[in-house]
Amino acid sequence: MFRNLFRFSRPLNLLLTALTYFFGAGIADYLGNTFRADAFWLGMVGVLLAQLSMSLLSAVFRLDVEPLLEGETRRGREVLRNNALYISIASLASITFITFILYFNQVLTPSAFLFLFISVLFIIVYSLPPFRNRGFREFILAAHIAYVVPSIAYILQAGVTHRFLVLAIPLTFLAFAYFIILDFPSFAEDRKFNRVTFLTRLGWERVVPLHHVFVLFAYIIFIVSPMLGLSFSLIWPAFLTFPFAIFQIYQLRNISLGAPPNWTLLTSTALAVFGLTAYFLTLTFWLR
């Protein structure tokens, strides 16, 4: 049971959430804001619990015709869904308590409260019907991990937003491209169980070129970001992943043209593009 709950918690998404949280806090450190350990760690726990709730509630409200596990029994499914629901409720209650502590410690500024509210809103839209059946869950997930989380990390240290958070926008596009890639291996199964994903809603003929645009647009934003006052010395590490991004586009293009798919290689490449870009930027801000 615990192994199944661990699987539904999507630990890789939790790891990416922690990474982007460090990214946001790294920007605050680079800009000379005094490091607040209490706000940092409370915020870290809060965003991880939010991401955990998003993943588990998505399993709780999965359609009855769609199995949670292969060969499951009705009793086993009910127990698993109930346990996931209880953990989600406990996580959301903990987030409320963390919010109160942040307010009591005079860390919860209006900007911080706004982004915490957006995080909870994203959990609802991503997980609960009828919102989840609109085909844009991948974008909600990407925006939560790559934009909302680093913004919360920064604001809890600085109190307000900053133009440097524009770097979270290209990360969001790279994350979106990664989650789109994850839809392709399960495309047939998604259609079988009537799951509405970005891919099943628009069709692969439209999604493939959109994927290419999202990836390239992310690096275009990196290129023009010095116009917003960011030093290119802070941005250039992001371009270390550009060859992998081109390889990602090349793989998906070949698959769309009929080449035999290597889903493991493609998903690993997409994960590396997003994850390493976030890691390189995070490392740059913390070390400067």
Residue, then its C-alpha position, 0 to 999 in steps of 0.5 A: m500500500f505504501r509503495n503504491l501511495f509513493r508511486f502516486s505521489r510522483p516523487l520526481n515531481l516533488l524533486l523538481t519542485a524542490l529544485t525550482y524552490f531553491f532556484g527562487a530562493g537563489i535569486a533572492d540570495y543573489l539580490g542581497n536579501t537577508f536569508r530567513a531560515d524559518a521562511f525558507w524551510l516552512g515554504m519548502v515544506g508547504v510547496l512540497l505538500a501542495q505538490l503532493s496534494m496535487s498528485l494524490l488528489s488526481a488519483v483520488f478523483r480518477l474515473d471509476v472506469e480507469p484502473l488505479l493499479e493493474g489487477e486491482t480489486r474493488r476493495g483495494r481500490e477503495v482503500l487506496r483512494n481513501n488513504a490518498l484522500y486522507i493524506s491530501i486532507a492532512s497535507l492541505a491542513s498542514i499548508t493552512f497551519i504553515t500559512f498561519i505561522l508565516y503570518f504570525n512571523q510577519v512573513l506573509t506579505p500580500s504577494a506571498f499570500l497571492f501566490l499561495f492562493i494561486s498554488v491552492l487554486f492550481i491544486i483544485v483545477y488540476s485535480l478536481p472534476p470538472f476542471r481536470n477534464r479540460g485538457f490543460r492539466e499539463f500546463i497547470l502542472a508546469a506553471h505550478i512547479a516552474y513558476v509559482v513555486p520559485s515565486i513563493a520561494y523568492i517572495l518569502q525571502a524578499g517580500v515582493t516580486h522582482r523582474f528576475l522572476v521572468l526567468a521562471i517563464p522559460l522554465t515553465f515552457l520547458a516543463f510544459a514541453y516535458f509533460i507533453i512528452l509524457d503524454f505520448p507513450s500513454f496516448a492509446e491508453d488515454r484514448k481508451f479510458n477517455r482521459v482528456t490530456f493536452l495531446t488527446r484534446l488537440g491531437w498529435e498533428r497539432v501538439v508536435p509543432l506546438h511542442h517545438v514552439f514551446v521549447l524554442f520560445a523558452y530559449i528566445i526568452f533567455i536570449v532577450s532577458p538581458m534587456l530586462g536588466l539581467s546580466f548575460s553571465l547569469i543566463w548563459p548556463a541555460f544554453l548548455t542544455f540547448p543541444f539537448a533541446i534540439f535533440q528532443i525536437y529532432q526525436l519527436r519530429n522523427i517519431s511524428l514522421g513514422a520512425p520507431p519511438n524510443w520513449t525512454l530516451l525521449t522522456s529522459t531528454a525532455l526531463a534533462v532539458f528542464g531539470l538541468t536548465a533549472y539546476f544550472l540557473t539555480l547553481t549560478f545564482w547561489l554561487r554568485 
